[in-house]
Amino acid sequence: MTATITILQDDITQLKVDAIVNAANVSLLGGGGVDGAIHSAAGPELLDACKKLNGCRVGQAKITPGFRLPARFVIHTVGPIWSGGASDEAQLLASCYRSCLDIAAVHGFKSIAFPAISCGVYGYPVDQAAAIAINSIADNLQNCVDLETVYLVCFAEPVLKAYHEQFNCIKGVL
Ligand code: ADP
């Protein structure tokens, strides 16, 4: 069975799914944006768990429990900082989505929710990031046999618009 990709505008910390993805930084010790929101909602136990992970490389991912979140787990990934597009940003961003789905596959998760990785302070152009998110997820879904739903969670209106546009562009080829 292939999972359904659903775009929604919401606060990712409120979602009751098997795993939410955190757009973290290499230290995994918290930050602003969605990272800050996830740590506040999960409680201090999340930071304690992250301290044991020894950071994370750009494009890779690591998992912790969700603690006080409605989500059972948090998959922490580190998106690339946009610096013009010639520093492997696209491959690294695609790798974030792939690494998170690999972890979801290993754990047999049925549902996962992604924020718009790198689209906040990391400055990735939103339409390019949306295309990479959707294509990378679609390319890797066949490895996730248990996965039923992938949520693409948009906080801000421009991200929601970009996701809908990119989704309509590639619908014909999925
Ligand atoms: P990055 O450092 O990877 O750019 P940010 O946290 O700055 O990460 O932003 C990533 C995206 O997450 C942005 O589009 C931002 O609007 C969105 N975001 C911020 N808070 C939340 C939240 N609570 N739920 C879902 N998305 C959020």
Backbone and ligand atoms as CSV (ligand in chain L), in Angstrom:
chain,resi,resn,atom,element,x,y,z
A,1,MET,N,N,0.845,-1.205,0.000
A,1,MET,CA,C,0.000,0.000,0.000
A,1,MET,C,C,0.883,1.259,0.000
A,2,THR,N,N,0.477,2.258,-0.763
A,2,THR,CA,C,1.251,3.498,-0.765
A,2,THR,C,C,0.564,4.516,0.129
A,3,ALA,N,N,1.377,5.238,0.890
A,3,ALA,CA,C,0.823,6.226,1.819
A,3,ALA,C,C,0.249,7.425,1.073
A,4,THR,N,N,-0.675,8.093,1.733
A,4,THR,CA,C,-1.259,9.318,1.201
A,4,THR,C,C,-0.468,10.513,1.720
A,5,ILE,N,N,-0.214,11.481,0.850
A,5,ILE,CA,C,0.436,12.722,1.290
A,5,ILE,C,C,-0.653,13.773,1.482
A,6,THR,N,N,-0.727,14.333,2.691
A,6,THR,CA,C,-1.759,15.319,3.008
A,6,THR,C,C,-1.119,16.631,3.428
A,7,ILE,N,N,-1.538,17.707,2.782
A,7,ILE,CA,C,-1.001,19.033,3.119
A,7,ILE,C,C,-1.981,19.694,4.088
A,8,LEU,N,N,-1.494,20.214,5.201
A,8,LEU,CA,C,-2.410,20.917,6.095
A,8,LEU,C,C,-1.725,22.102,6.783
A,9,GLN,N,N,-2.536,23.068,7.175
A,9,GLN,CA,C,-1.993,24.227,7.884
A,9,GLN,C,C,-2.317,24.023,9.355
A,10,ASP,N,N,-1.273,23.873,10.163
A,10,ASP,CA,C,-1.500,23.535,11.573
A,10,ASP,C,C,-0.226,23.793,12.361
A,11,ASP,N,N,-0.351,23.611,13.674
A,11,ASP,CA,C,0.807,23.643,14.566
A,11,ASP,C,C,1.234,22.183,14.740
A,12,ILE,N,N,2.435,21.856,14.298
A,12,ILE,CA,C,2.865,20.450,14.284
A,12,ILE,C,C,2.898,19.845,15.697
A,13,THR,N,N,3.066,20.682,16.711
A,13,THR,CA,C,3.146,20.169,18.088
A,13,THR,C,C,1.801,19.609,18.572
A,14,GLN,N,N,0.734,19.913,17.840
A,14,GLN,CA,C,-0.605,19.473,18.272
A,14,GLN,C,C,-1.014,18.148,17.640
A,15,LEU,N,N,-0.194,17.612,16.750
A,15,LEU,CA,C,-0.640,16.455,15.958
A,15,LEU,C,C,-0.387,15.130,16.667
A,16,LYS,N,N,-1.432,14.307,16.655
A,16,LYS,CA,C,-1.353,12.980,17.280
A,16,LYS,C,C,-0.993,11.976,16.188
A,17,VAL,N,N,0.301,11.847,15.968
A,17,VAL,CA,C,0.802,10.950,14.920
A,17,VAL,C,C,1.894,10.073,15.545
A,18,ASP,N,N,2.381,9.102,14.802
A,18,ASP,CA,C,3.462,8.281,15.349
A,18,ASP,C,C,4.716,9.126,15.548
A,19,ALA,N,N,5.034,9.986,14.570
A,19,ALA,CA,C,6.224,10.835,14.719
A,19,ALA,C,C,6.020,12.191,14.050
A,20,ILE,N,N,6.473,13.228,14.748
A,20,ILE,CA,C,6.607,14.525,14.084
A,20,ILE,C,C,8.101,14.739,13.831
A,21,VAL,N,N,8.400,15.471,12.766
A,21,VAL,CA,C,9.786,15.767,12.427
A,21,VAL,C,C,10.113,17.157,12.954
A,22,ASN,N,N,11.293,17.250,13.552
A,22,ASN,CA,C,11.787,18.539,14.038
A,22,ASN,C,C,12.849,19.066,13.079
A,23,ALA,N,N,12.708,20.317,12.640
A,23,ALA,CA,C,13.756,20.977,11.849
A,23,ALA,C,C,14.739,21.572,12.855
A,24,ALA,N,N,15.721,20.755,13.245
A,24,ALA,CA,C,16.643,21.113,14.325
A,24,ALA,C,C,17.928,21.728,13.757
A,25,ASN,N,N,18.890,21.965,14.624
A,25,ASN,CA,C,20.220,22.389,14.158
A,25,ASN,C,C,21.226,21.309,14.577
A,26,VAL,N,N,22.478,21.434,14.106
A,26,VAL,CA,C,23.438,20.339,14.308
A,26,VAL,C,C,23.674,19.976,15.772
A,27,SER,N,N,23.448,20.910,16.682
A,27,SER,CA,C,23.680,20.608,18.104
A,27,SER,C,C,22.575,19.730,18.691
A,28,LEU,N,N,21.396,19.782,18.092
A,28,LEU,CA,C,20.173,19.135,18.613
A,28,LEU,C,C,19.821,19.617,20.019
A,29,LEU,N,N,20.306,20.782,20.371
A,29,LEU,CA,C,20.052,21.259,21.743
A,29,LEU,C,C,18.998,22.363,21.792
A,30,GLY,N,N,18.146,22.393,20.782
A,30,GLY,CA,C,17.045,23.359,20.778
A,30,GLY,C,C,17.411,24.625,20.035
A,31,GLY,N,N,16.388,25.373,19.697
A,31,GLY,CA,C,16.594,26.613,18.951
A,31,GLY,C,C,15.274,27.348,18.859
A,32,GLY,N,N,15.132,28.158,17.822
A,32,GLY,CA,C,13.880,28.907,17.651
A,32,GLY,C,C,12.941,28.160,16.726
A,33,GLY,N,N,11.963,28.873,16.198
A,33,GLY,CA,C,11.039,28.313,15.209
A,33,GLY,C,C,10.359,27.038,15.679
A,34,VAL,N,N,10.246,26.107,14.765
A,34,VAL,CA,C,9.522,24.876,15.073
A,34,VAL,C,C,10.268,24.070,16.156
A,35,ASP,N,N,11.593,24.158,16.162
A,35,ASP,CA,C,12.416,23.475,17.170
A,35,ASP,C,C,12.040,23.948,18.583
A,36,GLY,N,N,11.967,25.257,18.746
A,36,GLY,CA,C,11.595,25.830,20.047
A,36,GLY,C,C,10.192,25.403,20.445
A,37,ALA,N,N,9.281,25.416,19.482
A,37,ALA,CA,C,7.879,25.056,19.771
A,37,ALA,C,C,7.802,23.584,20.201
A,38,ILE,N,N,8.556,22.722,19.535
A,38,ILE,CA,C,8.526,21.288,19.873
A,38,ILE,C,C,9.122,21.059,21.268
A,39,HIS,N,N,10.242,21.704,21.567
A,39,HIS,CA,C,10.849,21.534,22.896
A,39,HIS,C,C,9.920,22.062,23.991
A,40,SER,N,N,9.278,23.204,23.776
A,40,SER,CA,C,8.363,23.724,24.812
A,40,SER,C,C,7.219,22.764,25.051
A,41,ALA,N,N,6.667,22.226,23.954
A,41,ALA,CA,C,5.492,21.361,24.112
A,41,ALA,C,C,5.868,19.983,24.659
A,42,ALA,N,N,7.076,19.507,24.352
A,42,ALA,CA,C,7.475,18.161,24.788
A,42,ALA,C,C,7.934,18.153,26.243
A,43,GLY,N,N,8.404,19.308,26.719
A,43,GLY,CA,C,8.909,19.383,28.094
A,43,GLY,C,C,10.410,19.151,28.157
A,44,PRO,N,N,11.026,19.395,29.333
A,44,PRO,CA,C,12.479,19.341,29.470
A,44,PRO,C,C,13.090,17.960,29.240
A,45,GLU,N,N,12.264,16.927,29.319
A,45,GLU,CA,C,12.784,15.571,29.070
A,45,GLU,C,C,13.321,15.459,27.648
A,46,LEU,N,N,12.759,16.229,26.733
A,46,LEU,CA,C,13.217,16.140,25.341
A,46,LEU,C,C,14.652,16.635,25.222
A,47,LEU,N,N,14.962,17.731,25.888
A,47,LEU,CA,C,16.340,18.239,25.836
A,47,LEU,C,C,17.301,17.221,26.469
A,48,ASP,N,N,16.896,16.617,27.558
A,48,ASP,CA,C,17.755,15.588,28.188
A,48,ASP,C,C,18.029,14.444,27.211
A,49,ALA,N,N,17.012,14.027,26.491
A,49,ALA,CA,C,17.189,12.928,25.520
A,49,ALA,C,C,18.084,13.386,24.367
A,50,CYS,N,N,17.912,14.628,23.935
A,50,CYS,CA,C,18.709,15.138,22.806
A,50,CYS,C,C,20.185,15.265,23.190
A,51,LYS,N,N,20.440,15.582,24.448
A,51,LYS,CA,C,21.835,15.725,24.907
A,51,LYS,C,C,22.617,14.433,24.735
A,52,LYS,N,N,21.906,13.311,24.758
A,52,LYS,CA,C,22.581,12.002,24.646
A,52,LYS,C,C,22.856,11.614,23.195
A,53,LEU,N,N,22.380,12.401,22.248
A,53,LEU,CA,C,22.485,11.992,20.835
A,53,LEU,C,C,23.767,12.458,20.149
A,54,ASN,N,N,24.533,13.345,20.804
A,54,ASN,CA,C,25.783,13.823,20.195
A,54,ASN,C,C,25.622,14.591,18.904
A,55,GLY,N,N,24.560,15.354,18.803
A,55,GLY,CA,C,24.349,16.169,17.610
A,55,GLY,C,C,23.918,15.355,16.408
A,56,CYS,N,N,23.792,16.029,15.285
A,56,CYS,CA,C,23.327,15.368,14.062
A,56,CYS,C,C,23.875,16.139,12.869
A,57,ARG,N,N,24.296,15.408,11.823
A,57,ARG,CA,C,24.825,16.085,10.629
A,57,ARG,C,C,23.698,16.608,9.752
A,58,VAL,N,N,24.023,17.596,8.963
A,58,VAL,CA,C,23.061,18.136,7.997
A,58,VAL,C,C,22.644,17.002,7.049
A,59,GLY,N,N,21.340,16.869,6.836
A,59,GLY,CA,C,20.823,15.844,5.925
A,59,GLY,C,C,20.552,14.510,6.606
A,60,GLN,N,N,20.952,14.378,7.891
A,60,GLN,CA,C,20.704,13.121,8.592
A,60,GLN,C,C,19.597,13.310,9.641
A,61,ALA,N,N,19.253,12.238,10.365
A,61,ALA,CA,C,18.136,12.314,11.310
A,61,ALA,C,C,18.354,11.364,12.484
A,62,LYS,N,N,17.807,11.743,13.639
A,62,LYS,CA,C,17.874,10.907,14.849
A,62,LYS,C,C,16.525,10.967,15.569
A,63,ILE,N,N,16.211,9.925,16.323
A,63,ILE,CA,C,14.876,9.830,16.938
A,63,ILE,C,C,14.929,9.895,18.461
A,64,THR,N,N,13.911,10.514,19.041
A,64,THR,CA,C,13.696,10.486,20.496
A,64,THR,C,C,12.207,10.212,20.744
A,65,PRO,N,N,11.862,9.893,21.986
A,65,PRO,CA,C,10.428,9.846,22.317
A,65,PRO,C,C,9.813,11.245,22.207
A,66,GLY,N,N,8.491,11.305,22.216
A,66,GLY,CA,C,7.791,12.595,22.125
A,66,GLY,C,C,7.492,13.206,23.491
A,67,PHE,N,N,7.703,12.450,24.550
A,67,PHE,CA,C,7.448,12.912,25.918
A,67,PHE,C,C,6.042,13.516,26.041
A,68,ARG,N,N,5.913,14.811,26.351
A,68,ARG,CA,C,4.559,15.353,26.621
A,68,ARG,C,C,3.785,15.729,25.354
A,69,LEU,N,N,4.365,15.468,24.198
A,69,LEU,CA,C,3.663,15.761,22.935
A,69,LEU,C,C,2.580,14.717,22.679
A,70,PRO,N,N,1.563,15.077,21.906
A,70,PRO,CA,C,0.616,14.031,21.474
A,70,PRO,C,C,1.293,13.016,20.551
A,71,ALA,N,N,2.343,13.422,19.832
A,71,ALA,CA,C,3.071,12.494,18.957
A,71,ALA,C,C,3.911,11.552,19.810
A,72,ARG,N,N,4.004,10.278,19.381
A,72,ARG,CA,C,4.768,9.296,20.173
A,72,ARG,C,C,6.268,9.548,20.107
A,73,PHE,N,N,6.747,9.984,18.935
A,73,PHE,CA,C,8.188,10.179,18.731
A,73,PHE,C,C,8.457,11.499,18.016
A,74,VAL,N,N,9.706,11.968,18.189
A,74,VAL,CA,C,10.188,13.111,17.403
A,74,VAL,C,C,11.389,12.626,16.605
A,75,ILE,N,N,11.367,12.869,15.296
A,75,ILE,CA,C,12.535,12.586,14.455
A,75,ILE,C,C,13.193,13.932,14.172
A,76,HIS,N,N,14.409,14.077,14.677
A,76,HIS,CA,C,15.127,15.349,14.552
A,76,HIS,C,C,15.992,15.284,13.302
A,77,THR,N,N,15.837,16.238,12.420
A,77,THR,CA,C,16.692,16.284,11.239
A,77,THR,C,C,17.257,17.693,11.117
A,78,VAL,N,N,18.362,17.808,10.398
A,78,VAL,CA,C,19.009,19.121,10.268
A,78,VAL,C,C,19.032,19.502,8.797
A,79,GLY,N,N,18.260,20.518,8.459
A,79,GLY,CA,C,18.210,20.998,7.084
A,79,GLY,C,C,19.437,21.840,6.754
A,80,PRO,N,N,19.698,22.009,5.445
A,80,PRO,CA,C,20.809,22.877,5.044
A,80,PRO,C,C,20.438,24.347,5.197
A,81,ILE,N,N,21.449,25.145,5.481
A,81,ILE,CA,C,21.257,26.600,5.460
A,81,ILE,C,C,21.400,27.035,4.001
A,82,TRP,N,N,20.425,27.778,3.479
A,82,TRP,CA,C,20.480,28.220,2.079
A,82,TRP,C,C,21.620,29.209,1.897
A,83,SER,N,N,22.503,28.890,0.935
A,83,SER,CA,C,23.548,29.882,0.687
A,83,SER,C,C,23.750,30.049,-0.819
A,84,GLY,N,N,22.615,30.100,-1.548
A,84,GLY,CA,C,22.659,30.397,-2.970
A,84,GLY,C,C,22.368,29.200,-3.869
A,85,GLY,N,N,22.451,27.999,-3.327
A,85,GLY,CA,C,22.051,26.815,-4.095
A,85,GLY,C,C,23.200,25.995,-4.652
A,86,ALA,N,N,24.434,26.478,-4.538
A,86,ALA,CA,C,25.568,25.749,-5.120
A,86,ALA,C,C,26.351,24.962,-4.075
A,87,SER,N,N,25.781,24.809,-2.888
A,87,SER,CA,C,26.495,24.091,-1.822
A,87,SER,C,C,25.770,22.808,-1.451
A,88,ASP,N,N,25.237,22.128,-2.472
A,88,ASP,CA,C,24.548,20.843,-2.236
A,88,ASP,C,C,23.279,20.966,-1.411
A,89,GLU,N,N,22.711,22.170,-1.357
A,89,GLU,CA,C,21.527,22.350,-0.513
A,89,GLU,C,C,20.389,21.402,-0.919
A,90,ALA,N,N,20.174,21.265,-2.248
A,90,ALA,CA,C,19.041,20.448,-2.714
A,90,ALA,C,C,19.220,18.983,-2.308
A,91,GLN,N,N,20.447,18.460,-2.490
A,91,GLN,CA,C,20.690,17.052,-2.130
A,91,GLN,C,C,20.550,16.862,-0.620
A,92,LEU,N,N,21.045,17.845,0.134
A,92,LEU,CA,C,20.983,17.728,1.594
A,92,LEU,C,C,19.539,17.809,2.090
A,93,LEU,N,N,18.747,18.685,1.478
A,93,LEU,CA,C,17.350,18.791,1.901
A,93,LEU,C,C,16.600,17.500,1.552
A,94,ALA,N,N,16.830,16.972,0.352
A,94,ALA,CA,C,16.194,15.698,-0.032
A,94,ALA,C,C,16.613,14.595,0.937
A,95,SER,N,N,17.873,14.621,1.348
A,95,SER,CA,C,18.387,13.624,2.273
A,95,SER,C,C,17.692,13.695,3.641
A,96,CYS,N,N,17.310,14.895,4.066
A,96,CYS,CA,C,16.555,15.024,5.339
A,96,CYS,C,C,15.261,14.218,5.270
A,97,TYR,N,N,14.510,14.407,4.181
A,97,TYR,CA,C,13.224,13.708,4.060
A,97,TYR,C,C,13.446,12.197,3.981
A,98,ARG,N,N,14.465,11.801,3.198
A,98,ARG,CA,C,14.765,10.371,3.044
A,98,ARG,C,C,15.177,9.752,4.383
A,99,SER,N,N,16.056,10.434,5.114
A,99,SER,CA,C,16.536,9.903,6.404
A,99,SER,C,C,15.387,9.743,7.397
A,100,CYS,N,N,14.470,10.694,7.416
A,100,CYS,CA,C,13.321,10.601,8.333
A,100,CYS,C,C,12.430,9.425,7.944
A,101,LEU,N,N,12.214,9.247,6.641
A,101,LEU,CA,C,11.369,8.127,6.196
A,101,LEU,C,C,12.055,6.790,6.455
A,102,ASP,N,N,13.387,6.752,6.368
A,102,ASP,CA,C,14.111,5.520,6.706
A,102,ASP,C,C,13.850,5.138,8.163
A,103,ILE,N,N,13.919,6.127,9.046
A,103,ILE,CA,C,13.665,5.860,10.470
A,103,ILE,C,C,12.214,5.412,10.664
A,104,ALA,N,N,11.285,6.081,9.980
A,104,ALA,CA,C,9.864,5.713,10.091
A,104,ALA,C,C,9.663,4.264,9.630
A,105,ALA,N,N,10.385,3.859,8.583
A,105,ALA,CA,C,10.251,2.491,8.053
A,105,ALA,C,C,10.762,1.468,9.067
A,106,VAL,N,N,11.923,1.769,9.668
A,106,VAL,CA,C,12.512,0.846,10.653
A,106,VAL,C,C,11.554,0.626,11.837
A,107,HIS,N,N,10.866,1.709,12.229
A,107,HIS,CA,C,9.973,1.618,13.389
A,107,HIS,C,C,8.547,1.187,13.019
A,108,GLY,N,N,8.289,1.042,11.741
A,108,GLY,CA,C,6.943,0.629,11.314
A,108,GLY,C,C,5.879,1.679,11.568
A,109,PHE,N,N,6.254,2.948,11.506
A,109,PHE,CA,C,5.273,4.008,11.772
A,109,PHE,C,C,4.202,4.046,10.684
A,110,LYS,N,N,2.985,4.373,11.143
A,110,LYS,CA,C,1.857,4.493,10.204
A,110,LYS,C,C,1.644,5.941,9.792
A,111,SER,N,N,2.086,6.893,10.650
A,111,SER,CA,C,1.854,8.307,10.331
A,111,SER,C,C,3.058,9.140,10.743
A,112,ILE,N,N,3.366,10.133,9.910
A,112,ILE,CA,C,4.500,11.025,10.175
A,112,ILE,C,C,4.123,12.413,9.675
A,113,ALA,N,N,4.582,13.437,10.396
A,113,ALA,CA,C,4.283,14.823,9.995
A,113,ALA,C,C,5.577,15.606,9.866
A,114,PHE,N,N,5.760,16.248,8.716
A,114,PHE,CA,C,6.953,17.057,8.453
A,114,PHE,C,C,6.622,18.544,8.486
A,115,PRO,N,N,7.476,19.351,9.100
A,115,PRO,CA,C,7.360,20.802,8.898
A,115,PRO,C,C,8.103,21.139,7.598
A,116,ALA,N,N,8.090,22.418,7.225
A,116,ALA,CA,C,8.811,22.849,6.014
A,116,ALA,C,C,10.277,23.075,6.396
A,117,ILE,N,N,11.032,21.972,6.344
A,117,ILE,CA,C,12.439,21.986,6.790
A,117,ILE,C,C,13.229,23.037,6.005
A,118,SER,N,N,14.007,23.815,6.703
A,118,SER,CA,C,14.889,24.865,6.138
A,118,SER,C,C,14.158,26.114,5.631
A,119,CYS,N,N,12.818,26.130,5.725
A,119,CYS,CA,C,12.060,27.258,5.145
A,119,CYS,C,C,11.883,28.431,6.099
A,120,GLY,N,N,12.428,28.344,7.292
A,120,GLY,CA,C,12.343,29.454,8.241
A,120,GLY,C,C,13.647,30.212,8.257
A,121,VAL,N,N,14.329,30.233,9.398
A,121,VAL,CA,C,15.576,31.000,9.511
A,121,VAL,C,C,16.675,30.488,8.582
A,122,TYR,N,N,16.575,29.236,8.119
A,122,TYR,CA,C,17.596,28.705,7.218
A,122,TYR,C,C,17.434,29.198,5.778
A,123,GLY,N,N,16.331,29.902,5.513
A,123,GLY,CA,C,16.206,30.709,4.296
A,123,GLY,C,C,16.054,30.007,2.967
A,124,TYR,N,N,15.640,28.737,2.955
A,124,TYR,CA,C,15.516,28.030,1.666
A,124,TYR,C,C,14.338,28.619,0.885
A,125,PRO,N,N,14.510,28.902,-0.415
A,125,PRO,CA,C,13.373,29.410,-1.197
A,125,PRO,C,C,12.212,28.407,-1.136
A,126,VAL,N,N,11.041,28.918,-0.760
A,126,VAL,CA,C,9.944,28.028,-0.390
A,126,VAL,C,C,9.466,27.151,-1.552
A,127,ASP,N,N,9.374,27.690,-2.774
A,127,ASP,CA,C,8.849,26.809,-3.846
A,127,ASP,C,C,9.836,25.701,-4.174
A,128,GLN,N,N,11.124,26.016,-4.128
A,128,GLN,CA,C,12.118,24.951,-4.382
A,128,GLN,C,C,12.076,23.912,-3.270
A,129,ALA,N,N,11.970,24.370,-2.040
A,129,ALA,CA,C,11.924,23.440,-0.897
A,129,ALA,C,C,10.676,22.566,-0.964
A,130,ALA,N,N,9.558,23.158,-1.381
A,130,ALA,CA,C,8.301,22.392,-1.467
A,130,ALA,C,C,8.433,21.299,-2.522
A,131,ALA,N,N,9.048,21.615,-3.662
A,131,ALA,CA,C,9.224,20.616,-4.728
A,131,ALA,C,C,10.115,19.478,-4.233
A,132,ILE,N,N,11.179,19.825,-3.537
A,132,ILE,CA,C,12.097,18.791,-3.023
A,132,ILE,C,C,11.387,17.924,-1.985
A,133,ALA,N,N,10.629,18.555,-1.104
A,133,ALA,CA,C,9.913,17.803,-0.065
A,133,ALA,C,C,8.996,16.771,-0.709
A,134,ILE,N,N,8.171,17.213,-1.629
A,134,ILE,CA,C,7.170,16.322,-2.222
A,134,ILE,C,C,7.842,15.231,-3.064
A,135,ASN,N,N,8.826,15.603,-3.854
A,135,ASN,CA,C,9.493,14.602,-4.704
A,135,ASN,C,C,10.270,13.590,-3.875
A,136,SER,N,N,10.983,14.075,-2.870
A,136,SER,CA,C,11.778,13.172,-2.059
A,136,SER,C,C,10.878,12.197,-1.292
A,137,ILE,N,N,9.773,12.696,-0.765
A,137,ILE,CA,C,8.838,11.808,-0.052
A,137,ILE,C,C,8.270,10.779,-1.032
A,138,ALA,N,N,7.813,11.244,-2.186
A,138,ALA,CA,C,7.219,10.321,-3.174
A,138,ALA,C,C,8.232,9.258,-3.598
A,139,ASP,N,N,9.489,9.647,-3.763
A,139,ASP,CA,C,10.526,8.701,-4.199
A,139,ASP,C,C,10.837,7.632,-3.154
A,140,ASN,N,N,10.592,7.942,-1.891
A,140,ASN,CA,C,11.002,7.026,-0.822
A,140,ASN,C,C,9.848,6.287,-0.147
A,141,LEU,N,N,8.622,6.558,-0.581
A,141,LEU,CA,C,7.461,5.941,0.072
A,141,LEU,C,C,7.420,4.423,-0.076
A,142,GLN,N,N,7.967,3.927,-1.181
A,142,GLN,CA,C,7.867,2.476,-1.420
A,142,GLN,C,C,8.629,1.667,-0.368
A,143,ASN,N,N,9.606,2.327,0.313
A,143,ASN,CA,C,10.357,1.627,1.366
A,143,ASN,C,C,9.591,1.575,2.694
A,144,CYS,N,N,8.539,2.360,2.798
A,144,CYS,CA,C,7.823,2.476,4.078
A,144,CYS,C,C,6.522,1.698,3.985
A,145,VAL,N,N,6.610,0.385,4.143
A,145,VAL,CA,C,5.443,-0.450,3.879
A,145,VAL,C,C,4.286,-0.223,4.859
A,146,ASP,N,N,4.614,0.202,6.079
A,146,ASP,CA,C,3.550,0.380,7.073
A,146,ASP,C,C,2.927,1.775,7.047
A,147,LEU,N,N,3.593,2.696,6.383
A,147,LEU,CA,C,3.163,4.091,6.436
A,147,LEU,C,C,1.847,4.298,5.690
A,148,GLU,N,N,0.899,4.967,6.371
A,148,GLU,CA,C,-0.405,5.225,5.748
A,148,GLU,C,C,-0.572,6.701,5.394
A,149,THR,N,N,-0.062,7.594,6.263
A,149,THR,CA,C,-0.258,9.022,6.006
A,149,THR,C,C,0.998,9.827,6.293
A,150,VAL,N,N,1.341,10.684,5.341
A,150,VAL,CA,C,2.427,11.640,5.515
A,150,VAL,C,C,1.783,13.028,5.504
A,151,TYR,N,N,1.940,13.752,6.597
A,151,TYR,CA,C,1.404,15.118,6.658
A,151,TYR,C,C,2.511,16.113,6.357
A,152,LEU,N,N,2.237,17.029,5.455
A,152,LEU,CA,C,3.140,18.157,5.218
A,152,LEU,C,C,2.500,19.333,5.923
A,153,VAL,N,N,3.120,19.763,7.010
A,153,VAL,CA,C,2.482,20.750,7.874
A,153,VAL,C,C,3.036,22.142,7.605
A,154,CYS,N,N,2.139,23.038,7.241
A,154,CYS,CA,C,2.535,24.419,6.953
A,154,CYS,C,C,2.027,25.292,8.074
A,155,PHE,N,N,2.853,26.168,8.514
A,155,PHE,CA,C,2.478,27.099,9.567
A,155,PHE,C,C,2.048,28.393,8.901
A,156,ALA,N,N,2.853,28.801,7.922
A,156,ALA,CA,C,2.635,30.097,7.271
A,156,ALA,C,C,1.956,29.902,5.918
A,157,GLU,N,N,1.125,30.873,5.572
A,157,GLU,CA,C,0.343,30.849,4.329
A,157,GLU,C,C,1.206,30.659,3.062
A,158,PRO,N,N,2.352,31.365,2.897
A,158,PRO,CA,C,3.134,31.190,1.662
A,158,PRO,C,C,3.635,29.757,1.479
A,159,VAL,N,N,3.914,29.088,2.565
A,159,VAL,CA,C,4.377,27.700,2.479
A,159,VAL,C,C,3.216,26.801,2.029
A,160,LEU,N,N,2.048,27.065,2.562
A,160,LEU,CA,C,0.858,26.288,2.183
A,160,LEU,C,C,0.611,26.431,0.686
A,161,LYS,N,N,0.708,27.671,0.198
A,161,LYS,CA,C,0.478,27.955,-1.227
A,161,LYS,C,C,1.518,27.208,-2.082
A,162,ALA,N,N,2.774,27.276,-1.669
A,162,ALA,CA,C,3.847,26.632,-2.436
A,162,ALA,C,C,3.642,25.117,-2.478
A,163,TYR,N,N,3.258,24.522,-1.367
A,163,TYR,CA,C,3.019,23.081,-1.348
A,163,TYR,C,C,1.891,22.707,-2.304
A,164,HIS,N,N,0.789,23.477,-2.248
A,164,HIS,CA,C,-0.335,23.153,-3.139
A,164,HIS,C,C,0.089,23.278,-4.596
A,165,GLU,N,N,0.842,24.306,-4.932
A,165,GLU,CA,C,1.284,24.503,-6.327
A,165,GLU,C,C,2.174,23.353,-6.778
A,166,GLN,N,N,3.150,23.006,-5.957
A,166,GLN,CA,C,4.071,21.935,-6.333
A,166,GLN,C,C,3.360,20.583,-6.401
A,167,PHE,N,N,2.414,20.390,-5.509
A,167,PHE,CA,C,1.678,19.125,-5.479
A,167,PHE,C,C,0.880,18.965,-6.769
A,168,ASN,N,N,0.239,20.059,-7.198
A,168,ASN,CA,C,-0.535,20.002,-8.445
A,168,ASN,C,C,0.372,19.762,-9.634
A,169,CYS,N,N,1.600,20.325,-9.609
A,169,CYS,CA,C,2.546,20.145,-10.715
A,169,CYS,C,C,2.945,18.693,-10.897
A,170,ILE,N,N,3.154,17.993,-9.784
A,170,ILE,CA,C,3.702,16.640,-9.936
A,170,ILE,C,C,2.639,15.544,-9.839
A,171,LYS,N,N,1.390,15.928,-9.540
A,171,LYS,CA,C,0.342,14.929,-9.366
A,171,LYS,C,C,0.278,13.964,-10.538
A,172,GLY,N,N,0.419,14.522,-11.744
A,172,GLY,CA,C,0.318,13.708,-12.953
A,172,GLY,C,C,1.385,12.641,-13.068
A,173,VAL,N,N,2.533,12.860,-12.415
A,173,VAL,CA,C,3.635,11.901,-12.579
A,173,VAL,C,C,3.774,10.934,-11.411
A,174,LEU,N,N,2.984,11.130,-10.368
A,174,LEU,CA,C,3.109,10.232,-9.207
A,174,LEU,C,C,2.470,8.872,-9.481
L,1,ADP,P1,P,14.769,26.055,9.763
L,1,ADP,O1,O,15.860,26.480,10.723
L,1,ADP,O2,O,14.955,24.618,9.271
L,1,ADP,O3,O,14.555,27.037,8.660
L,1,ADP,P2,P,12.422,27.036,11.242
L,1,ADP,O4,O,11.877,26.469,12.500
L,1,ADP,O5,O,13.000,28.401,11.292
L,1,ADP,O6,O,13.462,25.948,10.687
L,1,ADP,O7,O,11.292,27.013,10.140
L,1,ADP,C1,C,10.869,25.876,9.453
L,1,ADP,C2,C,9.390,26.007,9.120
L,1,ADP,O8,O,8.628,25.620,10.262
L,1,ADP,C3,C,8.933,27.424,8.745
L,1,ADP,O9,O,8.129,27.355,7.571
L,1,ADP,C4,C,8.109,27.847,9.966
L,1,ADP,O10,O,7.039,28.721,9.585
L,1,ADP,C5,C,7.542,26.510,10.408
L,1,ADP,N1,N,7.063,26.445,11.793
L,1,ADP,C6,C,7.392,27.214,12.867
L,1,ADP,N2,N,6.702,26.813,13.961
L,1,ADP,C7,C,5.937,25.753,13.559
L,1,ADP,C8,C,4.973,24.899,14.215
L,1,ADP,N3,N,4.681,25.045,15.512
L,1,ADP,N4,N,4.357,23.936,13.468
L,1,ADP,C9,C,4.651,23.758,12.163
L,1,ADP,N5,N,5.537,24.522,11.490
L,1,ADP,C10,C,6.159,25.510,12.173
